[in-house]
Amino acid sequence: IVLIFPLFDRVLVGTSDIKIEHPDEAVCTDEEIDYFIELISHVFPTIKVTRGHIVFQFTGVRPLGSSGAKTTGQYSRDHHIEVLSGDWTNLQFPVFSLVGGKWTSFRAFSEQVTDKALEYLGKPRQKSTGDLPIGGGRGYAVHEAEQKRQIDGFAAGTGLSKERLQTLYDRYGSRTESVATFINRMPDEPLKTLPEFTRREIAFLAQNEKAIHLDDILLRRTMLAMLGRLTRERMEEIADAMGAALGWSVEQKNAEVGRA
């Protein structure tokens, strides 16, 4: 199997299913890269993809339930709940252990665990999270006319240009107003090496999104690394903006650049 997803102006390709004993030792190997490129050629034989096209690579380890399957490809990808009764734990209540799962299934898994707990307690479910929007998805305008109306309102309330607000809306959805309000509280300027971001936007991420290290911004609060947008100069300028927002010393800023 190879999964091929459009990701902004890039393409995300994966994944492999190599079993590993120590997750911290996982790396994307040359063999895996060859495997992906070969399978891309099977799906799109007229498109020539080489290692020169790679702008970013990463590795993660997915936890799967133990299995007697002969190959890792036969391991179930489903999550499940293991139940230890009080007879096993010497407690007056069962212990539910969550096995497997991933970010995209966290809500469904949470509801299943809740249902199991409610069943044990003999209580009915009061609410469902099935239609509960998260973060910038709350009130996000899908239709262009409604999105324009929202952005016009943000422009009147925050003083930022509609072009800048559209960029923020693409990143933060309906949270754009709070981001723009934060940005507009103090003088701001675009990053010299990455003008679609500003110093105040980096400060917002640093102060409001629990970013501790520089790589939190590069890898997890933005798509800069995954989209292959990073250079040493950009890293240093983002570190400077982040450091100013968090009160880093010169030594700490340099250490963060080295760490990233």
C-alpha positions in Angstrom: 0.0 0.0 0.0 1.0 3.6 -0.6 -1.0 6.6 0.4 -0.7 9.7 -1.7 -2.4 12.9 -0.4 -2.4 16.5 -1.7 -1.0 18.8 0.9 -1.3 22.5 -0.1 1.2 22.7 -3.0 3.0 19.5 -2.1 2.1 15.8 -1.9 2.4 13.6 1.2 3.4 10.0 0.6 3.4 7.1 3.1 3.3 4.9 5.0 5.3 1.7 5.8 4.5 -0.9 8.3 7.8 -2.0 9.9 7.5 -3.4 13.3 9.9 -1.8 15.8 10.9 -2.6 19.4 12.0 0.8 20.5 9.9 3.7 19.1 12.5 6.4 19.9 14.9 4.7 17.5 12.6 5.0 14.5 13.9 6.8 11.4 12.8 6.9 7.8 15.2 4.5 6.1 16.6 4.5 2.6 14.7 1.3 2.0 11.4 2.9 2.9 12.1 5.9 0.6 12.9 3.5 -2.3 9.7 1.6 -1.5 7.5 4.8 -1.6 9.1 6.0 -4.9 8.7 2.6 -6.5 5.0 2.4 -5.5 4.4 5.9 -6.8 5.7 4.8 -10.2 3.1 1.9 -10.2 0.2 4.3 -9.5 1.5 7.1 -11.8 3.8 5.5 -14.3 4.1 8.7 -16.3 5.3 10.9 -13.4 8.9 10.6 -12.6 9.6 11.0 -8.8 13.1 11.0 -7.4 14.8 11.7 -4.1 15.4 15.2 -5.4 11.7 15.9 -5.0 11.7 15.2 -1.3 11.4 18.4 0.8 10.7 16.8 4.2 10.6 13.4 5.8 9.4 12.3 9.1 8.8 9.1 11.1 6.2 8.2 13.7 5.2 4.9 15.4 1.6 3.8 15.6 0.7 1.6 18.5 -1.3 -1.5 17.5 -2.8 -4.2 19.7 -0.8 -7.4 20.1 -1.5 -10.0 17.5 -0.6 -13.4 16.4 -0.6 -12.3 12.7 2.4 -13.4 10.7 3.0 -10.0 9.1 2.6 -6.5 10.3 0.3 -5.8 7.5 -2.2 -8.2 9.0 -2.2 -6.5 12.4 -5.6 -4.9 13.0 -5.5 -1.1 12.8 -8.7 -0.8 14.9 -8.6 0.5 18.4 -10.3 -1.4 21.3 -10.8 -1.3 25.0 -9.4 -3.9 27.3 -11.3 -4.4 30.5 -9.8 -5.6 33.8 -12.5 -6.4 36.3 -12.2 -5.9 40.0 -11.3 -9.6 40.4 -8.0 -8.9 38.7 -7.2 -5.5 40.2 -8.4 -5.9 43.8 -10.5 -2.8 43.2 -14.2 -2.3 43.4 -14.4 -1.0 39.9 -13.1 -2.2 36.4 -10.1 -0.6 34.7 -10.5 0.3 31.0 -7.3 0.3 29.0 -7.3 2.1 25.6 -5.4 0.1 23.0 -4.4 1.5 19.6 -6.1 4.5 18.1 -4.8 7.7 16.5 -5.5 11.4 16.3 -8.2 11.0 13.6 -10.1 8.6 15.8 -9.7 10.3 19.2 -13.2 11.6 19.4 -14.9 8.3 18.4 -12.7 6.4 20.8 -13.5 8.8 23.6 -17.2 8.4 23.1 -16.9 4.6 23.1 -15.0 4.7 26.4 -17.6 7.1 27.8 -20.4 4.8 26.7 -18.7 1.9 28.4 -18.2 3.9 31.6 -21.8 5.1 31.5 -23.1 1.6 31.0 -21.1 0.4 34.1 -22.5 3.3 36.1 -26.1 2.8 34.8 -26.3 6.3 33.5 -27.6 7.5 30.1 -25.6 9.6 27.7 -26.5 13.3 28.0 -24.5 14.8 25.1 -22.6 13.7 22.0 -19.5 15.3 20.5 -20.2 14.1 17.0 -21.2 17.5 15.7 -19.0 19.6 18.1 -16.6 21.8 16.1 -13.1 22.3 17.4 -11.0 25.5 17.6 -11.1 27.4 14.3 -13.8 25.1 13.0 -16.4 26.8 15.2 -18.4 29.0 12.9 -16.0 28.4 10.1 -17.5 29.8 6.8 -17.5 27.2 4.1 -19.2 29.3 1.5 -17.2 32.1 -0.1 -19.8 34.8 0.4 -20.1 34.0 4.1 -16.3 33.9 4.5 -16.1 37.4 2.8 -18.7 38.7 5.2 -16.7 37.4 8.2 -13.5 38.8 7.0 -15.1 42.2 6.3 -16.2 42.2 9.9 -12.8 41.3 11.1 -11.2 44.1 9.1 -13.6 46.6 10.6 -12.9 45.4 14.1 -9.1 44.8 14.0 -7.7 47.2 11.4 -5.8 44.6 9.5 -6.1 44.4 5.7 -8.5 42.0 4.1 -5.7 40.3 2.3 -3.8 39.7 5.5 -7.0 38.5 7.2 -7.6 36.0 4.4 -4.2 34.5 5.0 -4.9 34.3 8.7 -8.4 32.8 8.0 -6.8 30.1 5.9 -4.5 29.2 8.8 -6.8 29.7 11.9 -10.3 29.7 10.6 -12.8 31.4 12.9 -10.1 32.1 15.4 -8.8 34.7 13.0 -10.4 37.6 14.9 -8.6 36.8 18.2 -5.3 36.3 16.3 -5.7 39.6 14.4 -6.7 41.4 17.6 -3.5 40.2 19.3 -1.4 41.1 16.3 -2.8 44.6 16.1 -2.1 45.5 19.8 1.5 46.4 19.1 3.6 47.4 16.0 4.2 44.5 13.6 6.3 43.8 10.6 6.6 40.9 8.2 9.5 38.5 8.6 12.2 39.5 6.1 12.9 35.9 5.1 9.2 34.8 5.2 7.0 37.8 4.6 3.7 35.8 4.7 4.3 35.5 8.5 4.9 38.5 10.8 6.7 38.8 14.1 3.4 39.3 16.0 1.9 36.2 14.5 4.9 34.2 15.7 4.5 35.9 19.1 0.8 34.8 19.2 1.8 31.2 18.6 4.5 31.3 21.2 2.3 32.9 23.9 -1.1 31.3 23.2 -0.4 27.8 21.7 1.8 26.4 24.5 4.9 26.5 22.3 8.0 25.9 24.4 10.7 25.1 21.8 11.5 26.5 18.4 10.6 23.2 16.8 7.1 23.5 18.3 6.6 26.4 15.9 8.4 24.9 12.9 7.0 21.4 13.1 3.7 21.6 15.0 2.1 25.1 15.1 2.8 25.7 11.4 3.3 23.6 8.3 6.7 25.3 7.4 8.9 22.2 7.9 6.5 19.7 6.3 6.0 22.0 3.2 9.8 22.3 2.8 9.8 26.0 3.5 12.6 26.2 6.1 16.1 27.6 5.6 18.7 28.4 8.3 18.0 32.1 7.9 14.2 31.6 8.3 14.8 29.4 11.4 17.0 32.1 13.0 14.5 34.9 12.3 11.6 32.9 13.7 13.7 32.1 16.7 14.4 35.8 17.1 10.6 36.6 17.1 9.8 33.7 19.3 12.6 34.5 21.7 11.5 38.2 22.0 7.9 37.0 22.8 9.1 34.5 25.5 12.1 36.5 26.9 14.8 34.2 25.7 18.5 35.1 26.2 20.8 35.1 23.2 22.3 31.8 24.5 18.9 30.2 24.7 17.9 31.4 21.3 21.1 30.0 19.7 20.5 26.7 21.6 17.0 26.4 20.2 18.2 27.0 16.7 20.8 24.3 17.2 18.2 21.9 18.7 15.8 22.5 15.8 
